[in-house]
Amino acid sequence: MKILLLGSGGREHAFAWKMAQSPLCQKLYVAPGNAGTSQFGENVAIGVNDFAAIEKFVLDNRIDMVVVGPEDPLVNGIYDYFLANEALNKIPVIGPSKLGAQLEGSKAFSKVFMLKHGIPTAIYQEFSAHNLDAGLDYIDHQTPPIVLKADGLAAGKGVLICQTKEKAKAELREMIANAKFGKASSKVVIEQFLKGIEFSVFVLTDGINYKILPQAKDYKRIGEGDTGLNTGGMGCISPVPFVDAALMKKVEERVIIPTIEGLRKDRITYKGFIYIGFMQTELPNGTTEPFVIEYNCRMGDPETEIVFPRIKSDLVQHFVALAKGELQNEVIEIDPRAAATVIVASGGYPEDYQKGKEITGIDTVANSIVFHAGTKAEGGKVLTNGGRVLAVTSYGKTITEAVATSNAAIEKIDFEGKYYRRDIGFEFK
């Protein structure tokens, strides 16, 4: 098969690394890719939202399957673009329809979906310019902390947790009246704050059948001990120590099954990944329950860099079965070892940082997998090209061992301003 993978981050490097292992993958193209994806396929200079250029490339190169990494082209309707085109509609696209992608593309849409199908989530209300005053009044009747979420895509920055009512009101005005997050915050969801510990579950589905992938726990804060600003993710671990069989039974019965059945009942075409972010929350009666914080319509980053290394079976074969409506026959084989991914970031991230710094030492890493996230190849060198530069993944008998191996590997890698958290998985040591 000839496969086109869309994207350019660490997630896409992990996709390329995994798909290139399949005997079904004859040729892999990555658009636009990065310095790491070129190890497993041919990078092509096409933007992920340039559907016309993607169409031409697919037809000119007789592509057999398109795999979509990031959320933007899914929310913008690339699945529907292929389906509506007679020359393209026989080519499988691994990713949901535009409507299905609204599970991530619109916080309000996902909340309505969850309430409609009885999926546990935080209590909320949504507000926009026409009822901003009502939103301010709603805040007055809440107990801080108060969660504000931009309805649309905001590059992972559209969620604010406000410790006072005054701060929440000021931020609501900024989001709606002053377009703090552009069009993404023209509508804002105000949500009940859930206290607990987060984890993520990943599902591959054809809209009827589903397969559960390894779960993971991400670390968003820039500083050790989970301090400082939120980032796109500074590392993650898998499996998650507190996610046992009893908790996964609740997750499957109360969330995964109702989600898949809800998609079918609502006639939403969905052939791809669902990322479900959970908060394991303690209730007033002393019990703990998993509540859904968010859906994503694709795999996470850096979670993909840890989930895919723990999948032993053929990912491309699973995609073929999905496209044929035969996913129920597939068996996802899981590596029993623990794994940890540690992100190597540019100094200053998640605020201002410099690009174009030469990276050295990657070729000296022997016991870990180095996934490129924000890199580019130029003049025979690998340069930094983003805030999150590399994701270093390692296996171990324990989470602690896996983290230590990744940290040791990172010490062999160097570039100006290199920064990483040395405490990923700290609460499980």
C-alpha positions as CSV (number, residue, x, y, z in Angstrom):
1,M,0.0,0.0,0.0
2,K,1.0,3.6,-0.6
3,I,0.0,5.7,2.5
4,L,-0.2,9.4,3.0
5,L,0.2,10.6,6.6
6,L,-0.8,14.2,7.4
7,G,1.0,16.2,10.1
8,S,4.4,17.3,11.3
9,G,4.7,16.7,15.0
10,G,5.9,14.1,17.5
11,R,2.6,12.3,17.1
12,E,3.2,12.0,13.3
13,H,6.7,10.7,13.8
14,A,5.3,8.0,16.0
15,F,2.7,7.2,13.4
16,A,5.4,6.9,10.7
17,W,7.7,4.8,13.0
18,K,4.8,2.4,13.7
19,M,3.3,2.2,10.2
20,A,6.6,1.7,8.5
21,Q,7.0,-1.6,10.4
22,S,4.0,-3.0,8.6
23,P,4.6,-5.3,5.7
24,L,1.5,-3.8,4.2
25,C,3.2,-0.4,4.0
26,Q,5.0,-0.3,0.6
27,K,5.6,3.4,0.5
28,L,4.9,6.1,3.1
29,Y,4.6,9.9,2.4
30,V,4.3,12.5,5.2
31,A,2.9,15.9,4.6
32,P,4.6,18.1,5.6
33,G,6.6,15.9,8.1
34,N,9.7,16.8,10.1
35,A,13.3,15.8,10.3
36,G,12.3,12.6,12.0
37,T,9.5,11.4,9.8
38,S,12.0,11.4,6.8
39,Q,13.6,8.4,8.4
40,F,10.5,6.3,7.6
41,G,8.9,8.0,4.6
42,E,9.2,10.8,2.1
43,N,8.3,14.2,3.3
44,V,6.2,16.3,0.9
45,A,5.8,20.1,1.3
46,I,2.0,20.2,1.5
47,G,0.0,21.8,4.3
48,V,-2.5,19.7,6.2
49,N,-5.4,22.0,5.3
50,D,-4.5,22.4,1.6
51,F,-7.1,19.9,0.5
52,A,-6.7,20.7,-3.2
53,A,-3.0,20.0,-3.1
54,I,-3.6,16.8,-1.1
55,E,-6.1,15.7,-3.7
56,K,-3.6,16.2,-6.5
57,F,-0.9,14.4,-4.7
58,V,-3.1,11.5,-3.8
59,L,-4.2,11.0,-7.4
60,D,-0.8,11.6,-9.0
61,N,0.8,9.1,-6.6
62,R,-2.0,6.6,-6.5
63,I,-2.3,6.7,-2.7
64,D,-4.2,3.8,-1.2
65,M,-4.9,5.3,2.3
66,V,-4.8,8.7,4.0
67,V,-4.1,8.8,7.8
68,V,-4.8,12.1,9.5
69,G,-2.7,13.0,12.5
70,P,-3.8,16.5,13.7
71,E,-7.2,17.8,14.5
72,D,-7.4,20.9,12.2
73,P,-8.0,19.0,8.8
74,L,-10.5,16.8,10.5
75,V,-12.5,19.7,12.0
76,N,-12.2,21.4,8.6
77,G,-13.8,18.3,6.9
78,I,-11.1,16.4,5.0
79,Y,-13.1,13.1,5.4
80,D,-16.1,14.8,3.8
81,Y,-13.9,16.3,1.1
82,F,-12.8,12.8,0.0
83,L,-16.2,11.3,0.3
84,A,-17.8,14.0,-1.9
85,N,-15.2,13.6,-4.6
86,E,-15.8,10.7,-7.1
87,A,-12.1,10.4,-7.8
88,L,-11.3,10.1,-4.1
89,N,-14.2,8.5,-2.4
90,K,-12.8,4.9,-2.6
91,I,-9.7,5.9,-0.8
92,P,-10.0,5.3,3.0
93,V,-9.4,8.3,5.3
94,I,-8.5,7.3,8.8
95,G,-10.3,10.0,10.8
96,P,-13.9,11.1,11.5
97,S,-16.2,13.1,9.4
98,K,-16.5,16.9,10.0
99,L,-19.5,16.3,12.2
100,G,-17.7,13.6,14.2
101,A,-14.7,15.9,14.6
102,Q,-17.0,18.4,16.4
103,L,-16.5,16.3,19.5
104,E,-13.2,18.2,19.7
105,G,-13.9,21.2,17.5
106,S,-16.8,22.4,19.7
107,K,-16.8,22.1,23.5
108,A,-20.5,23.0,23.4
109,F,-21.2,20.2,20.9
110,S,-19.4,17.6,23.0
111,K,-21.2,18.7,26.1
112,V,-24.6,18.3,24.4
113,F,-23.5,14.9,23.1
114,M,-22.5,13.7,26.5
115,L,-25.6,14.9,28.3
116,K,-27.8,13.4,25.5
117,H,-26.2,10.0,25.8
118,G,-25.8,9.9,29.6
119,I,-22.0,10.2,29.7
120,P,-20.7,11.5,33.0
121,T,-19.2,15.0,32.7
122,A,-19.1,18.3,34.7
123,I,-22.2,20.5,34.9
124,Y,-21.9,23.5,32.5
125,Q,-23.6,26.4,30.7
126,E,-22.5,28.1,27.5
127,F,-22.5,31.8,26.8
128,S,-21.7,34.1,23.9
129,A,-21.9,37.9,23.1
130,H,-25.7,37.9,23.1
131,N,-25.9,36.7,26.7
132,L,-22.6,37.8,28.2
133,D,-24.4,39.5,31.1
134,A,-26.1,36.2,31.9
135,G,-22.7,34.5,31.9
136,L,-21.4,37.1,34.4
137,D,-24.4,36.5,36.6
138,Y,-23.9,32.7,36.3
139,I,-20.4,33.1,37.6
140,D,-21.7,35.0,40.6
141,H,-23.6,31.8,41.6
142,Q,-20.7,29.4,41.2
143,T,-18.1,28.2,43.7
144,P,-14.5,28.8,42.7
145,P,-12.3,27.5,41.1
146,I,-14.3,28.2,37.9
147,V,-13.4,26.6,34.6
148,L,-13.8,28.6,31.3
149,K,-13.4,26.8,28.0
150,A,-13.2,28.4,24.6
151,D,-15.7,26.5,22.5
152,G,-13.5,26.1,19.4
153,L,-9.9,25.0,18.7
154,A,-7.4,27.2,20.5
155,A,-4.1,25.2,20.1
156,G,-4.5,23.8,23.6
157,K,-4.6,27.2,25.3
158,G,-8.4,27.8,25.5
159,V,-9.0,26.4,29.0
160,L,-8.7,28.7,32.0
161,I,-9.1,27.7,35.7
162,C,-10.0,30.9,37.7
163,Q,-9.5,30.9,41.5
164,T,-11.9,33.8,42.1
165,K,-15.2,35.0,40.7
166,E,-13.7,38.4,39.8
167,K,-10.9,36.7,37.7
168,A,-13.5,34.5,36.0
169,K,-15.6,37.5,35.1
170,A,-12.6,39.4,33.7
171,E,-11.5,36.4,31.7
172,L,-15.0,35.8,30.3
173,R,-15.1,39.4,29.1
174,E,-11.7,39.0,27.5
175,M,-12.7,35.7,25.8
176,I,-16.0,36.8,24.4
177,A,-15.9,40.6,24.0
178,N,-12.2,41.0,23.2
179,A,-11.7,37.7,21.4
180,K,-8.8,36.5,23.6
181,F,-8.7,33.3,21.6
182,G,-10.0,34.6,18.3
183,K,-13.1,33.0,16.9
184,A,-12.5,30.0,19.2
185,S,-13.8,32.0,22.2
186,S,-16.8,33.6,20.5
187,K,-18.7,31.0,22.6
188,V,-17.5,30.0,26.0
189,V,-18.4,27.0,28.2
190,I,-18.4,27.7,31.9
191,E,-17.9,24.4,33.7
192,Q,-18.0,22.9,37.2
193,F,-14.4,22.3,38.5
194,L,-13.7,18.7,39.0
195,K,-10.9,17.8,41.5
196,G,-9.0,14.6,41.1
197,I,-6.3,13.0,39.0
198,E,-6.4,12.9,35.2
199,F,-5.8,10.0,32.8
200,S,-6.5,9.4,29.1
201,V,-8.0,6.5,27.2
202,F,-7.8,5.9,23.5
203,V,-10.2,4.1,21.2
204,L,-10.0,3.1,17.6
205,T,-13.5,2.8,16.1
206,D,-15.3,2.4,12.8
207,G,-18.4,4.0,14.4
208,I,-19.9,0.6,15.3
209,N,-17.1,-1.6,16.6
210,Y,-14.2,-0.4,18.8
211,K,-10.8,-1.4,20.2
212,I,-9.3,0.1,23.4
213,L,-5.7,1.1,23.2
214,P,-3.2,1.4,26.1
215,Q,-4.2,4.2,28.5
216,A,-1.7,7.0,29.4
217,K,-1.2,9.9,31.9
218,D,0.0,13.2,30.5
219,Y,1.9,16.0,32.4
220,K,0.9,19.4,31.2
221,R,2.7,21.8,33.5
222,I,6.1,23.2,32.5
223,G,7.6,23.0,36.0
224,E,8.6,20.0,38.1
225,G,6.1,19.0,40.7
226,D,3.3,20.1,38.2
227,T,4.0,23.8,38.6
228,G,4.0,26.7,36.2
229,L,2.2,27.3,32.9
230,N,0.3,24.7,31.0
231,T,2.0,23.3,27.9
232,G,1.0,20.9,25.1
233,G,2.4,18.2,27.4
234,M,5.9,17.6,28.9
235,G,5.8,13.9,29.1
236,C,3.6,10.9,29.8
237,I,3.5,7.4,31.2
238,S,1.7,4.1,30.4
239,P,0.2,2.1,31.9
240,V,-1.3,4.4,34.5
241,P,-0.8,2.7,37.9
242,F,-4.2,3.5,39.4
243,V,-6.2,2.6,36.3
244,D,-7.0,-1.0,37.2
245,A,-9.5,-3.5,35.7
246,A,-12.4,-2.2,37.9
247,L,-11.8,1.4,36.7
248,M,-11.5,0.4,33.1
249,K,-14.8,-1.6,33.4
250,K,-16.5,1.7,34.5
251,V,-14.8,3.6,31.7
252,E,-15.9,1.1,29.1
253,E,-19.5,0.6,30.3
254,R,-20.2,4.3,31.3
255,V,-18.3,6.1,28.6
256,I,-16.9,4.2,25.7
257,I,-20.0,2.1,24.9
258,P,-22.4,5.1,25.3
259,T,-20.1,7.2,23.1
260,I,-19.9,4.6,20.3
261,E,-23.7,4.0,20.5
262,G,-24.3,7.7,20.6
263,L,-22.4,8.2,17.4
264,R,-24.4,5.5,15.7
265,K,-27.8,6.8,17.0
266,D,-26.9,10.3,15.9
267,R,-25.8,9.0,12.5
268,I,-22.4,10.5,12.9
269,T,-19.8,8.9,10.6
270,Y,-16.7,8.1,12.7
271,K,-13.8,6.0,11.4
272,G,-10.7,6.8,13.5
273,F,-9.4,7.6,16.9
274,I,-11.3,9.0,19.9
275,Y,-9.1,10.4,22.7
276,I,-11.1,10.6,26.0
277,G,-9.7,12.7,28.8
278,F,-10.9,11.6,32.2
279,M,-10.8,13.1,35.7
280,Q,-11.0,10.4,38.5
281,T,-13.1,12.5,40.9
282,E,-13.9,11.8,44.5
283,L,-17.7,12.3,45.2
284,P,-19.2,13.6,48.4
285,N,-20.1,10.0,49.4
286,G,-16.5,9.0,49.4
287,T,-16.5,7.0,46.1
288,T,-14.5,7.9,43.1
289,E,-15.9,8.0,39.6
290,P,-14.4,8.8,36.1
291,F,-15.8,12.0,34.6
292,V,-15.1,13.0,31.0
293,I,-13.2,16.2,30.7
294,E,-12.9,16.3,27.0
295,Y,-12.9,14.4,23.7
296,N,-10.3,14.7,21.0
297,C,-11.0,13.5,17.5
298,R,-7.4,12.1,17.1
299,M,-4.5,10.7,19.0
300,G,-2.8,12.9,21.6
301,D,0.6,14.4,21.5
302,P,2.8,13.3,23.4
303,E,0.5,10.3,24.2
304,T,1.0,8.7,20.8
305,E,4.7,8.5,21.4
306,I,4.0,6.2,24.3
307,V,0.8,4.4,23.2
308,F,2.1,3.2,19.8
309,P,5.4,1.7,21.2
310,R,3.2,-0.4,23.5
311,I,1.2,-1.8,20.6
312,K,2.8,-4.9,19.3
313,S,0.3,-5.7,16.5
314,D,0.2,-4.3,13.0
315,L,-1.3,-0.8,13.0
316,V,-1.8,-0.6,9.3
317,Q,-3.6,-4.0,9.3
318,H,-5.9,-2.5,12.0
319,F,-6.6,0.5,9.7
320,V,-7.4,-1.8,6.7
321,A,-9.8,-3.7,8.8
322,L,-11.4,-0.5,10.1
323,A,-11.9,0.7,6.5
324,K,-13.5,-2.6,5.5
325,G,-15.8,-2.6,8.5
326,E,-14.0,-5.6,10.0
327,L,-12.5,-4.0,13.1
328,Q,-14.3,-6.4,15.3
329,N,-12.0,-9.2,14.1
330,E,-8.8,-7.4,15.1
331,V,-6.7,-8.2,18.2
332,I,-4.7,-5.3,19.6
333,E,-1.5,-6.9,21.1
334,I,-0.1,-4.8,24.0
335,D,3.5,-4.9,25.3
336,P,3.2,-5.6,29.1
337,R,6.3,-3.4,29.9
338,A,5.9,0.1,31.3
339,A,6.9,3.0,29.1
340,A,7.6,6.7,29.6
341,T,8.0,9.6,27.2
342,V,9.8,12.8,28.3
343,I,9.6,15.9,26.2
344,V,12.7,18.0,25.4
345,A,11.6,21.6,24.9
346,S,13.1,24.9,23.8
347,G,14.1,27.3,26.6
348,G,11.3,29.8,27.2
349,Y,8.5,27.4,26.1
350,P,5.5,27.7,26.5
351,E,6.1,31.4,26.1
352,D,8.6,33.0,23.7
353,Y,11.5,30.7,22.5
354,Q,14.0,30.7,19.7
355,K,14.2,28.4,16.8
356,G,17.0,27.2,14.5
357,K,19.3,25.8,17.3
358,E,21.4,22.8,16.1
359,I,20.6,19.5,17.8
360,T,23.4,17.1,18.5
361,G,23.7,13.7,20.1
362,I,20.5,12.0,18.8
363,D,22.6,9.3,17.1
364,T,24.3,8.4,20.3
365,V,21.0,7.3,22.0
366,A,20.8,3.5,22.0
367,N,18.2,2.3,24.6
368,S,15.4,4.8,23.8
369,I,13.3,5.9,20.9
370,V,13.7,9.6,19.9
371,F,10.7,11.0,18.2
372,H,11.1,14.4,16.5
373,A,8.3,17.0,17.4
374,G,9.5,20.5,16.5
375,T,12.5,19.9,14.2
376,K,13.6,20.5,10.6
377,A,16.5,19.3,8.5
378,E,18.7,22.0,6.9
379,G,22.1,21.9,5.4
380,G,22.8,18.4,6.7
381,K,21.9,19.4,10.3
382,V,18.9,18.9,12.5
383,L,17.6,22.2,13.9
384,T,14.9,23.1,16.5
385,N,11.7,24.3,14.9
386,G,9.2,24.4,17.7
387,G,8.6,24.7,21.5
388,R,8.4,21.0,22.0
389,V,11.4,19.7,20.1
390,L,11.8,15.9,20.9
391,A,9.9,13.2,22.7
392,V,12.2,10.5,24.2
393,T,10.4,7.2,24.9
394,S,11.8,4.3,26.9
395,Y,10.6,0.9,28.2
396,G,11.1,-0.4,31.7
397,K,10.0,-3.0,34.3
398,T,8.5,0.0,36.2
399,I,7.5,3.6,35.4
400,T,10.5,4.8,37.4
401,E,12.9,2.7,35.4
402,A,11.5,3.8,32.1
403,V,11.7,7.5,33.1
404,A,15.3,7.1,34.3
405,T,16.2,5.6,30.9
406,S,14.6,8.5,29.0
407,N,16.3,11.0,31.2
408,A,19.7,9.4,30.7
409,A,19.1,9.4,26.9
410,I,18.2,13.1,27.0
411,E,21.5,13.9,28.7
412,K,23.3,12.6,25.5
413,I,21.3,15.1,23.4
414,D,22.1,18.8,23.3
415,F,21.0,22.1,21.9
416,E,21.1,25.6,23.2
417,G,18.3,26.2,25.7
418,K,17.4,22.5,26.1
419,Y,14.9,22.0,28.9
420,Y,13.0,18.9,30.2
421,R,11.2,17.8,33.3
422,R,13.2,15.2,35.3
423,D,10.2,14.2,37.4
424,I,7.7,12.7,34.9
425,G,5.7,10.0,36.8
426,F,6.9,11.5,40.1
427,E,3.8,10.6,42.1
428,F,4.1,6.9,41.3
429,K,7.7,6.5,42.5
